[in-house]
Amino acid sequence: MSRAFIREQNADNFEDLPERFVSEHPNDVTQLGMAQIEAAFAAAREAYALRHHLEMAQDLSAGKTVGSH
């Protein structure tokens, strides 16, 4: 199986995403477009966090202890 599909050994310690780089060059995105990008980014982060918590809940209901993957 590809390593891309193997769960981390300790999913409880996942890294936070780094701050996004802000370019010194002009950005041709409108304010509305940027708001849409930010909303999509926030939704993706929320979905990622929700999945992480659901996986932990599934592991706990299956009798696994956190970090015993």
C-alpha distances in whole Angstrom, upper triangle without the diagonal:
4,6,8,7,8,11,14,16,19,19,22,23,22,24,26,26,29,32,32,34,37,39,42,42,44,41,42,41,43,44,42,39,38,39,36,34,35,34,31,30,31,30,26,27,28,25,23,25,25,22,21,24,23,20,22,25,22,21,25,26,23,25,22,24,23,21,20,16
4,5,6,7,11,13,15,18,18,21,22,20,21,24,23,26,29,29,31,34,35,39,39,40,38,39,37,40,41,40,36,35,36,34,31,32,32,28,27,29,27,24,24,26,23,21,23,24,21,20,24,23,20,22,25,23,22,25,27,24,26,23,25,23,21,20,17
4,5,5,8,10,12,15,15,18,18,16,18,21,21,23,26,27,28,32,33,37,37,39,36,38,36,39,39,39,36,34,35,33,30,30,31,27,26,27,26,23,22,24,22,19,21,22,19,18,22,21,18,20,23,22,20,24,25,23,25,22,22,21,18,18,14
4,6,8,10,13,15,14,18,17,15,16,19,18,21,24,24,26,29,31,34,35,36,33,34,33,36,36,35,32,31,31,29,26,27,27,24,22,24,23,19,19,21,19,16,19,20,17,16,20,19,17,19,22,20,20,23,25,23,25,22,23,21,18,19,15
4,6,9,12,15,13,17,18,16,18,20,20,23,26,26,28,32,33,37,37,38,36,37,35,37,37,36,33,32,32,30,28,28,28,24,23,24,23,19,20,21,18,16,18,18,15,15,18,17,14,17,19,17,17,20,22,20,22,19,21,19,17,17,13
4,6,9,11,11,15,15,14,17,19,20,23,26,27,29,33,35,38,39,40,38,39,37,39,39,38,36,34,34,32,30,30,29,26,25,25,24,21,21,22,19,16,18,19,15,14,17,17,13,15,18,16,15,18,20,18,20,17,18,16,14,14,10
4,6,8,7,11,12,11,14,17,18,21,24,26,28,32,34,37,38,39,37,38,36,39,38,37,35,33,33,31,29,28,28,25,23,23,22,19,18,19,17,14,15,16,13,11,14,14,10,12,15,14,12,15,17,16,17,14,15,13,11,11,8
4,5,5,9,9,9,11,15,16,19,23,24,27,30,32,36,37,39,36,38,36,38,38,37,35,33,33,31,29,28,28,26,23,23,23,20,18,19,18,15,15,17,14,11,14,15,12,12,16,15,13,16,19,18,18,15,14,12,9,10,8
4,6,9,9,10,13,17,19,21,25,27,29,33,35,39,40,42,40,41,40,42,41,41,38,36,36,35,32,31,31,29,26,26,26,23,21,22,21,17,17,19,16,13,16,17,13,13,16,16,13,15,18,17,16,13,12,10,6,7,6
4,5,6,8,11,14,17,20,23,25,28,31,34,37,39,41,38,40,38,40,39,39,37,35,34,33,31,29,29,27,25,24,24,22,19,20,19,16,15,17,15,12,13,15,12,11,14,15,12,14,17,17,16,12,11,8,5,7,7
4,5,6,9,12,15,18,21,23,26,29,32,35,37,38,36,38,35,37,36,36,34,31,31,30,27,26,26,24,21,21,20,18,16,16,16,12,11,13,11,8,10,12,9,8,12,13,11,13,16,16,16,13,12,8,7,10,9
4,6,9,11,15,18,21,23,26,29,32,36,38,39,36,38,36,38,36,36,34,32,31,30,28,26,26,24,22,21,21,19,16,16,16,13,11,13,12,8,9,12,10,8,12,13,12,13,16,16,16,13,11,7,7,10,11
4,6,9,12,15,18,21,24,27,30,33,35,36,34,37,35,37,35,35,33,31,30,30,27,25,25,24,21,20,21,19,16,17,17,14,12,15,14,11,12,15,14,12,15,17,15,16,20,20,20,16,14,10,9,13,13
4,7,9,12,15,18,21,24,27,30,32,33,31,33,31,33,32,32,30,27,27,26,24,22,22,21,18,18,18,16,13,14,15,11,10,13,13,9,12,15,13,12,16,17,16,18,21,21,21,18,16,13,11,15,14
4,6,9,12,14,17,21,24,27,29,30,28,31,29,31,30,30,28,25,25,25,22,20,21,20,17,16,18,15,12,15,16,12,12,15,15,12,15,18,16,16,19,21,20,21,24,25,25,22,20,16,15,18,18
4,6,9,12,15,18,21,24,26,27,26,28,26,28,26,27,25,22,22,22,19,17,18,17,14,13,15,13,10,12,14,11,10,14,15,13,15,18,17,17,20,22,22,23,26,27,27,24,22,19,18,21,21
4,7,8,12,15,18,21,23,24,22,24,23,25,24,24,22,19,19,19,16,14,16,15,11,12,14,12,9,12,14,11,12,15,16,14,17,20,19,20,23,24,24,26,28,29,30,27,25,22,21,24,23
4,6,9,12,15,18,20,22,20,23,22,24,23,24,22,19,20,20,17,15,18,17,13,14,17,15,12,16,17,15,15,19,20,18,20,23,23,23,26,28,28,29,32,33,33,30,28,25,24,27,26
4,6,9,12,15,18,19,18,21,19,21,20,21,20,16,17,18,15,13,16,16,12,13,16,15,13,16,18,17,17,21,22,20,23,25,26,26,28,30,30,32,34,35,36,33,31,28,27,30,29
4,6,10,13,15,16,14,17,16,18,17,19,17,14,15,16,13,11,15,14,11,13,16,15,13,17,19,17,18,22,22,22,24,27,27,28,30,32,32,34,36,37,38,35,34,30,29,32,31
4,6,10,12,13,12,16,15,18,18,20,18,15,17,18,15,14,17,17,14,16,19,18,17,20,22,21,22,25,26,25,28,30,30,31,34,35,35,37,40,40,41,38,37,33,32,35,34
4,7,9,10,10,13,13,16,15,18,16,13,15,17,14,14,17,18,15,17,20,20,19,22,24,23,24,27,28,28,30,33,33,34,36,38,38,40,42,43,44,42,40,36,35,39,37
4,5,8,8,12,13,16,16,19,17,14,17,19,16,16,20,20,18,20,23,22,22,25,27,26,27,30,31,31,34,36,36,37,40,41,41,43,45,46,47,44,43,39,38,41,40
4,7,9,12,14,17,17,20,19,16,19,21,19,19,23,23,21,23,26,26,25,29,30,30,31,34,35,35,37,39,40,40,43,45,45,46,49,50,51,48,47,43,42,45,43
4,6,10,12,15,16,19,17,16,19,20,18,19,23,23,21,24,27,26,26,29,31,30,32,35,36,36,38,40,41,42,44,46,46,48,50,51,52,49,48,45,43,46,45
4,6,9,11,13,16,15,13,17,18,17,18,21,22,21,23,26,26,26,29,30,30,32,35,36,36,38,40,41,42,44,46,47,48,50,51,53,50,49,46,45,48,46
4,6,8,10,13,11,10,13,15,13,14,18,18,17,20,22,22,23,26,27,27,29,32,32,33,35,37,38,39,41,43,44,46,47,48,50,48,47,43,42,45,43
4,7,10,12,10,10,13,14,13,15,18,18,18,21,23,23,24,27,28,28,30,32,33,34,37,38,39,41,43,44,45,47,48,49,51,49,48,45,44,47,45
4,7,8,6,6,10,10,10,12,14,15,15,18,19,20,21,24,25,26,28,29,30,32,34,35,36,38,40,41,42,44,45,47,48,46,46,42,42,45,43
4,5,5,6,9,10,10,12,14,15,16,18,20,21,22,24,26,27,29,30,31,33,35,36,37,39,40,42,43,45,46,48,50,48,47,44,44,47,45
4,5,5,6,9,10,10,12,14,15,16,18,20,21,22,24,26,27,28,30,32,33,34,36,38,39,40,42,43,45,46,48,46,46,42,43,46,44
4,5,5,6,9,10,11,12,14,15,16,18,20,21,22,24,26,27,29,30,32,33,35,36,37,39,41,42,43,45,47,45,45,42,42,45,43
4,5,5,6,9,10,11,12,14,15,17,18,20,21,23,24,26,27,29,30,31,33,35,36,37,39,41,42,43,45,44,43,40,40,43,41
4,5,5,6,8,10,10,12,14,15,16,18,20,21,23,24,26,27,29,30,32,33,35,36,38,39,40,42,44,42,41,38,38,41,39
4,5,5,6,9,10,10,12,14,15,16,18,20,21,22,24,26,27,28,30,32,33,34,36,37,39,40,42,41,40,37,37,40,38
4,5,5,6,9,10,10,12,14,15,16,18,20,21,22,24,26,27,28,30,31,33,35,36,37,39,41,39,39,36,36,39,37
4,5,5,6,9,10,11,12,14,15,16,18,20,21,23,24,26,27,29,30,31,33,35,36,37,39,37,37,34,34,37,35
4,5,5,6,9,10,11,12,14,15,17,18,20,21,23,24,26,27,29,30,32,33,35,36,38,36,35,32,32,35,34
4,5,5,6,9,10,11,12,14,15,16,18,20,21,22,24,26,27,28,30,32,33,34,36,35,34,31,32,35,33
4,5,5,6,9,10,10,12,14,15,16,18,20,21,22,24,26,27,29,30,31,33,35,33,33,30,30,33,31
4,5,5,6,9,10,11,12,14,15,17,19,20,21,23,24,26,27,29,30,32,33,31,31,28,28,31,29
4,5,5,6,9,10,11,12,14,15,17,18,20,21,23,24,26,27,29,30,32,30,30,26,27,30,28
4,5,5,6,9,10,10,12,14,15,16,18,20,21,22,24,26,27,28,30,29,29,26,26,29,27
4,5,5,6,9,10,11,12,14,15,16,18,20,21,23,24,26,27,29,27,27,24,24,27,25
4,5,5,6,9,10,11,12,14,15,17,18,20,21,23,24,26,27,25,25,22,22,25,23
4,5,5,6,9,10,11,12,14,15,16,18,20,21,22,24,26,24,24,21,22,25,23
4,5,5,6,9,10,10,12,14,15,16,18,20,21,22,24,23,23,20,21,23,22
4,5,5,6,9,10,11,12,14,15,17,19,20,21,23,21,21,18,18,21,19
4,5,5,6,9,10,11,12,14,15,17,18,20,21,20,19,16,17,20,18
4,5,5,6,9,10,10,12,14,15,16,18,20,19,19,16,18,20,19
4,5,5,6,9,10,10,12,14,15,16,18,17,17,15,16,18,16
4,5,5,6,9,10,11,12,14,15,17,15,15,12,13,15,14
4,5,5,6,9,10,11,12,14,15,14,14,11,13,15,15
4,5,5,6,9,10,10,12,14,13,14,13,15,16,15
4,5,5,6,9,10,10,12,11,12,10,12,13,11
4,5,5,6,9,10,11,9,9,7,9,11,11
4,5,5,6,9,10,10,10,10,12,13,13
4,5,5,6,9,9,11,11,13,13,12
4,5,5,6,5,7,8,10,9,9
4,5,5,5,6,7,11,10,11
4,5,7,9,11,14,13,14
4,6,9,11,13,12,12
4,6,10,12,10,11
4,7,8,6,8
4,6,6,8
4,6,8
4,6
4
